[in-house]
Amino acid sequence: MSSSLTRTYVRRTQLGRAEFDNERIRRLRQELNMTQEGFAHEIGVTFATVNRWENGRTTPNKVAQKVLTLLEKKLRKIKSPVEPDSIMQHIATNP
């Protein structure tokens, strides 16, 4: 196994079920039909942060993990296309 694949495998096996890896974050953002910049704005981080998450250079901290988890749960609940401006409003009004 190459060192790159080994690092990826080790990182994935170290992640808990509730943690977000780069693919899960990208998939969530794409399901919301958002750019990295728009997604970053909605969850309160910088574009560079989302970019680093999606490129696998860093992982979200505990607070960001919670926000991503809530966003993912809400998306599963509504299972319909959502306008980016209404995502956070939907989360805030439907705890």
C-alpha positions in Angstrom: 0.0 0.0 0.0 1.4 3.4 -0.9 2.1 5.9 1.9 -0.6 8.2 0.6 -3.2 5.4 0.6 -2.0 4.3 4.1 -2.4 7.8 5.4 -5.9 8.0 4.0 -6.8 4.6 5.4 -5.4 5.4 8.8 -7.2 8.7 8.9 -10.5 7.1 8.0 -10.2 4.3 10.4 -9.5 6.8 13.2 -12.6 8.8 12.5 -15.7 8.1 14.6 -19.1 7.7 13.1 -20.1 11.2 14.0 -17.1 12.8 12.5 -17.1 14.4 9.1 -14.4 13.4 6.6 -13.6 15.4 3.5 -16.0 13.4 1.2 -18.9 13.7 3.6 -18.5 17.5 3.9 -18.2 17.8 0.1 -21.3 15.6 -0.4 -23.3 17.7 2.2 -22.4 20.9 0.5 -23.2 19.6 -3.0 -26.5 18.3 -1.8 -27.3 21.8 -0.7 -26.3 23.1 -4.1 -23.8 25.6 -2.5 -20.4 26.8 -3.4 -17.6 26.5 -0.8 -17.9 30.2 -0.2 -21.6 30.1 0.4 -21.4 27.0 2.6 -18.7 28.6 4.7 -20.8 31.7 5.2 -23.8 29.7 6.2 -22.0 27.7 8.9 -19.8 30.5 10.1 -16.3 29.6 8.9 -14.1 30.9 6.2 -13.9 29.7 2.6 -10.3 28.6 3.3 -11.5 26.4 6.1 -14.1 24.6 4.0 -11.6 24.2 1.3 -9.1 22.6 3.7 -11.8 20.3 5.0 -12.8 19.2 1.5 -9.1 18.7 0.5 -8.5 16.6 3.6 -5.8 18.9 5.0 -7.8 19.6 8.2 -10.9 18.3 9.9 -13.7 20.3 11.6 -13.4 21.0 15.3 -16.1 19.8 17.7 -18.3 22.9 17.3 -18.2 22.7 13.6 -18.9 19.0 13.7 -22.0 19.7 15.7 -23.2 22.4 13.2 -22.5 20.0 10.3 -24.3 17.2 12.1 -27.4 19.4 12.7 -27.3 20.6 9.1 -27.1 17.1 7.8 -30.0 15.9 10.0 -32.2 18.7 8.9 -31.4 18.0 5.2 -32.3 14.4 5.6 -35.5 15.4 7.4 -36.7 17.7 4.6 -35.3 15.7 1.7 -36.1 18.4 -0.8 -34.1 21.1 -2.6 -33.4 24.0 -0.3 -32.5 27.5 -1.2 -29.2 28.5 0.5 -30.7 31.5 2.2 -33.4 29.4 3.9 -31.1 26.7 5.3 -30.0 28.4 8.5 -33.5 29.9 8.9 -35.0 26.4 8.7 -32.6 25.1 11.3 -33.3 28.1 13.6 -37.1 27.7 13.4 -37.2 23.9 13.5 -35.1 22.7 16.5 
